[in-house]
Amino acid sequence: MLASLAGLLVSCSMPRHFQHEAVNTEGLYGDSATTDSTNMADQPWNVFFTDTTLQKLIQEGIDNNPDLQIAMQKVLEAEAYFSQSKAALFPDISARATGTYTKNPELVNTNSPREVTIYQLGAQASWEVDLWGILSRSKRAAYAHLLSSDAGRKAVQTRLVASIASAYYSLAGLDQQLLITQQTVKNNIDLVETLKVLKESGRVTGAAVVQSEAVRYAGEVTIPDLKQQIRENENALCQLLGRVPGPIERGKINQQTISSLLQTGVPAQLLDNRPDVMQAEYELQSAYETTNSARAYFYPALTLTASTGLAATDLNKLLDPASFAANVIAGLTQPIFNRKMNATRLKVARAQQQEALIHFRDVLLNAGQEVQNALGSYESSVQKIALRQLQLDALVKSVDYTKQLLTYGSSTYIEVLNAQTSLLSAQLNSVNDRLQQLNAVVTLYRALGGGWR
C-alpha cells in the first residue's frame, strides 16, 4: 500500500529539464560568420604553439601556477558536495548502545520497582522517500555545480596559456626593440665620427657634431628603460609559472610562426568549447534544478523510520533473543504554515535562476565580442605590417641617400638625423605590429575556447 502510494506520487511529478538547444548564437561573429565547423580552438595548445621553448613554459605553468592549483581544489570541493548529494538519497542509519538508570520517587508507583536499570543495544534507519524529486534535483544541481567548477578550472587554464604566450611574445618583442635601439645608437656613433671628420675639413659646423651627439644620447637613454621592462616582464612571467623571479629562456620574435588561416568555426561551438560560457551554462542549470527542488517543498513528504535492537534490565540477558524489539513508522507530512520558509526559498531560487540566465547571456555576448575584436585586430595588423614594410624600405633608402649626399655636400646633417630618427621609430613600430598580430592570434585562440585541451 505504502509503495503504491509512493509510486503514484512520483508518477505525478513533472520533471523539467534545461534545454541546451534553445540557446540562440546567431550573429555572434557578425560579418565574420561562417558555416565551416573547422575550429582552431579544437587544437591542443602543444599543437597550436609550435615553439618548443614556449611549449615547455606553458607546461610548467599548468603544473605550477597557483591560480590553476586553487581552481583544481575547487573542483575537488564540488566533487565532495556532489558525493554528499548522492548519499542523501539513501537511508540514514545509526547504531546506539545505552544504559539508563532510573530511581522513582517512593510515593509514586509504589507497586513498581523503585530503582530500574535498562540496557539497550540497537540500530535505527530513517529514509525520506524522494516523492517530488527534492533530493534527486539537489543531486543534479550539485552535479551541474561540479561541472561548473571543472569548467572554471578550464577557464583558468585557457587564460593561463594565453597569458604565458602573450608574455613570451612580449619578451621576444622587447629583445628585438633593444637590439634595434642598440644598433641605431651604434649607427649614430658612426655618424658623429663622420661629422667630426667633415668638421675638420670645414664642410660642417660644430653645431652639427653636437646635434648628432644629442640624437645619439637620446636613443641611448632609452636602453636602460628597455632593459628594465624586460626584467619586469620576466618576473611577471615567472609568477605565472609559479617560480621565483629570474631570467626566462626564449626565442626571437622573427622565429615565431602562426597560422595564416584563422578558423573560427560556427558560434554555436562556443557552448562546448569556451570554458566560461560552459561554466555560466552549468550554473544556470544548477539554479534551474534548485528552483525545481524549492518548488517541491510545498508537497507532502513521506518518511519511513525503522528501529530494531535489544533491551533488558539485566546486562547478562541483553543478548537473549527474548530481548529483541523492533518497530516501523511511516509518516506523511503536508506543510501548512512554515513561517514563509518554503515561499522564501522558492522566491530566492527563482531570482537566482534569473540572475544566472542574465549572466549566461552576458558571458555569451562577451565571448562573441572578443572573437570579433580579435579578428579585427589581426586584420588590422596584417594591413599595418604590409604598409610598414613599404615605409621601412623607403626610410632605409632615405638614410642611405642622405648619408651619401652629406658626404658630397648636397644634404645637411639635419636631414640625415631626421632620416635615422624616422627609421628607428618605424623599426620599433614594426615590432609592435608583429606583436599585435601574434597577440591577436593568441587572443582569438583563447576567445574561441582553445587552451584547455
SVG drawing of the C-alpha trace seen along z (x, -y; Angstrom):
<svg xmlns="http://www.w3.org/2000/svg" viewBox="-2 -76 92 92">
<polyline fill="none" stroke="black" stroke-width="0.4" points="0.0,0.0 2.7,-2.4 4.9,-1.5 1.9,-2.0 1.2,-5.5 4.8,-6.4 4.8,-5.2 1.6,-7.2 3.1,-10.4 6.3,-10.0 4.4,-9.5 2.5,-12.7 5.7,-14.8 6.7,-16.5 10.4,-16.9 11.7,-19.9 15.0,-19.7 17.2,-22.6 17.2,-23.0 20.7,-23.4 19.5,-23.5 17.3,-26.6 20.3,-28.9 20.5,-31.3 24.0,-32.0 23.2,-33.6 25.1,-36.7 27.7,-36.4 30.6,-36.7 28.9,-39.5 30.2,-39.8 32.8,-37.1 30.2,-34.3 31.0,-31.1 29.3,-27.7 32.6,-25.8 32.8,-24.0 36.6,-23.6 37.8,-25.4 41.3,-26.4 40.3,-26.1 40.0,-22.3 43.8,-22.1 45.6,-21.2 47.8,-24.0 51.0,-22.0 50.0,-21.6 48.8,-25.2 52.0,-26.7 55.0,-25.3 57.8,-27.0 59.3,-24.2 60.6,-26.7 57.1,-28.2 55.6,-24.7 57.9,-23.9 56.9,-27.2 53.2,-26.5 53.5,-23.0 55.4,-24.4 52.7,-27.0 50.0,-24.3 51.9,-22.2 52.8,-25.0 50.5,-28.1 48.9,-28.9 45.5,-30.1 45.2,-26.9 46.0,-24.8 43.3,-26.7 40.8,-26.0 41.7,-22.3 41.0,-22.3 37.6,-24.0 36.8,-21.1 37.6,-18.6 35.3,-20.6 32.4,-20.4 33.1,-16.7 32.8,-16.2 29.5,-18.0 28.2,-16.0 29.1,-12.8 27.2,-14.0 24.1,-14.9 24.1,-11.3 24.3,-9.8 21.2,-11.9 19.1,-9.5 19.9,-6.6 18.6,-5.9 20.2,-7.4 21.4,-4.5 22.7,-4.8 23.6,-2.4 23.3,-3.1 24.1,-1.5 22.7,-3.0 22.4,-2.2 19.7,-4.1 19.4,-4.2 16.1,-5.5 15.2,-6.0 11.5,-6.5 10.0,-8.6 9.0,-6.5 5.4,-7.8 4.8,-7.2 4.3,-3.9 4.6,-2.0 3.9,1.3 6.8,0.8 10.5,1.2 11.9,-2.0 15.3,-1.6 15.3,-0.4 18.3,0.1 17.7,0.7 20.4,1.7 19.7,1.1 21.6,2.1 20.1,1.4 20.0,-0.4 17.8,-2.9 17.1,-3.8 15.3,-6.8 14.5,-7.3 12.8,-10.2 11.2,-8.9 12.1,-11.3 8.5,-11.7 8.8,-15.0 12.5,-14.9 13.8,-17.2 16.8,-15.1 17.4,-14.0 17.1,-17.6 19.5,-18.7 21.8,-16.0 21.5,-17.2 22.1,-20.8 25.3,-19.6 26.4,-17.8 25.9,-20.9 27.9,-22.8 30.7,-20.2 30.7,-20.6 30.7,-24.4 33.8,-24.1 35.6,-22.0 34.7,-24.5 36.0,-27.2 39.3,-25.3 39.4,-25.0 38.7,-28.8 41.7,-29.5 43.9,-27.3 42.8,-29.0 43.7,-32.4 47.0,-31.0 48.0,-29.5 47.2,-32.8 48.9,-34.9 52.1,-32.9 52.1,-33.0 51.5,-36.8 54.2,-37.4 56.6,-35.2 56.0,-37.2 56.3,-40.5 59.7,-39.5 60.8,-38.5 59.5,-41.8 61.3,-43.8 64.5,-41.9 64.1,-42.9 63.4,-46.5 66.5,-46.6 68.6,-45.1 67.3,-47.7 67.9,-50.6 71.5,-49.4 72.2,-49.1 70.7,-52.6 73.0,-54.0 75.9,-52.4 75.0,-54.0 74.6,-57.3 78.1,-57.0 79.4,-56.3 77.6,-59.4 79.1,-61.5 82.6,-60.4 81.8,-61.2 80.6,-64.7 83.7,-65.2 85.8,-64.5 83.7,-66.7 84.0,-69.5 87.8,-69.3 87.6,-69.8 85.2,-72.7 82.2,-71.2 80.0,-71.2 80.0,-73.3 80.4,-72.3 76.7,-72.6 76.3,-69.5 78.5,-67.4 76.8,-68.5 73.4,-67.9 74.3,-64.4 75.7,-63.6 72.4,-64.7 70.5,-62.4 72.9,-59.6 72.3,-60.0 68.5,-60.4 68.5,-56.9 70.9,-55.5 69.0,-56.8 66.0,-54.5 68.2,-51.4 68.0,-51.2 64.2,-51.5 64.0,-48.7 66.2,-46.5 64.0,-47.3 60.9,-46.4 62.5,-43.1 63.3,-42.3 59.7,-43.2 58.2,-41.1 60.4,-38.2 59.4,-38.4 55.7,-38.6 56.1,-35.5 57.9,-33.8 54.9,-34.5 52.6,-32.8 54.9,-29.8 54.9,-29.6 58.7,-30.1 60.9,-32.7 61.9,-35.8 64.7,-35.3 65.6,-35.1 63.4,-33.4 64.7,-31.4 63.1,-32.4 63.4,-32.6 63.4,-35.5 60.3,-37.2 61.1,-36.7 61.2,-32.9 57.6,-32.8 55.2,-31.1 51.4,-31.4 48.7,-30.0 47.6,-32.4 44.3,-30.6 42.1,-31.7 39.4,-29.1 36.7,-30.3 34.1,-27.6 30.5,-28.4 29.3,-30.5 27.3,-27.5 30.7,-25.8 31.3,-28.4 28.8,-26.5 31.0,-23.4 34.5,-25.0 34.7,-28.1 35.0,-27.3 33.5,-30.5 30.4,-30.0 30.2,-26.4 30.6,-27.5 27.8,-30.0 25.5,-27.5 26.2,-24.9 25.5,-27.5 22.2,-28.2 21.4,-24.5 22.2,-24.3 20.0,-27.2 17.2,-25.7 17.4,-22.4 17.5,-24.3 14.3,-26.1 12.5,-22.9 13.7,-21.4 12.5,-24.5 9.0,-24.2 8.8,-20.6 8.9,-21.6 5.3,-22.6 4.2,-19.0 3.8,-16.2 6.9,-14.5 6.9,-10.7 9.3,-9.5 9.9,-5.9 11.6,-5.1 12.6,-1.7 14.4,-0.7 15.4,2.6 17.5,3.8 17.8,5.5 16.6,4.2 16.9,5.8 17.1,4.8 19.9,7.3 23.1,6.8 23.7,10.6 20.3,11.1 20.9,8.3 21.8,10.8 18.9,13.1 16.6,13.5 13.7,12.6 15.2,9.1 14.6,8.4 12.3,5.4 11.5,3.6 9.2,1.0 8.4,-0.6 6.8,-4.1 5.6,-5.7 4.7,-9.4 3.2,-11.7 3.7,-15.4 2.0,-18.2 3.4,-21.7 0.7,-24.2 2.4,-27.1 6.2,-27.1 6.9,-30.8 7.2,-31.5 10.4,-29.4 9.2,-27.4 7.8,-30.5 11.0,-32.4 13.1,-29.5 11.2,-29.4 11.3,-33.1 15.0,-33.3 15.7,-30.3 13.6,-31.9 15.6,-35.2 18.9,-33.4 17.8,-31.4 17.0,-34.7 20.4,-36.1 22.1,-33.0 20.3,-33.4 21.2,-37.0 24.8,-36.2 24.9,-33.4 23.6,-35.7 26.2,-38.3 29.1,-35.9 28.0,-34.5 27.7,-38.1 31.1,-38.9 32.6,-35.8 31.2,-36.9 32.6,-40.4 36.1,-39.1 36.1,-36.9 35.1,-39.8 37.7,-42.1 40.5,-39.6 39.7,-39.1 39.6,-42.8 42.9,-43.3 44.5,-40.6 43.3,-42.1 44.5,-45.5 47.9,-44.1 48.2,-42.4 47.5,-45.7 49.9,-47.6 52.7,-45.1 52.4,-45.4 52.3,-49.2 55.1,-49.4 57.4,-47.3 56.9,-49.9 57.7,-52.6 60.8,-50.8 62.1,-50.3 61.7,-54.0 63.3,-55.1 66.3,-52.7 66.9,-54.3 66.4,-57.8 69.1,-57.2 71.5,-55.8 70.8,-58.6 71.1,-61.4 74.4,-60.0 75.9,-59.9 74.6,-63.3 76.0,-64.6 79.5,-63.4 79.2,-65.3 77.7,-68.4 74.3,-68.1 72.5,-67.3 72.5,-68.7 73.2,-66.8 69.6,-67.6 68.3,-65.6 70.4,-62.6 69.4,-62.8 65.7,-63.1 66.0,-60.1 67.7,-58.0 65.2,-59.0 62.3,-58.2 63.8,-54.8 64.3,-54.0 60.7,-54.9 59.4,-52.8 61.6,-49.8 60.3,-49.9 56.7,-50.2 57.2,-47.3 58.0,-45.1 54.7,-46.4 52.8,-45.5 54.2,-42.0 53.3,-41.7 49.8,-42.9 49.5,-40.1 50.8,-37.4 48.7,-38.6 45.6,-38.8 46.0,-35.1 46.6,-34.2 43.5,-36.2 41.4,-34.6 42.5,-31.1 41.5,-31.9 38.3,-33.6 37.2,-30.6 37.9,-28.3 41.3,-27.0 44.0,-26.1 42.3,-23.7 42.6,-20.5"/>
</svg>
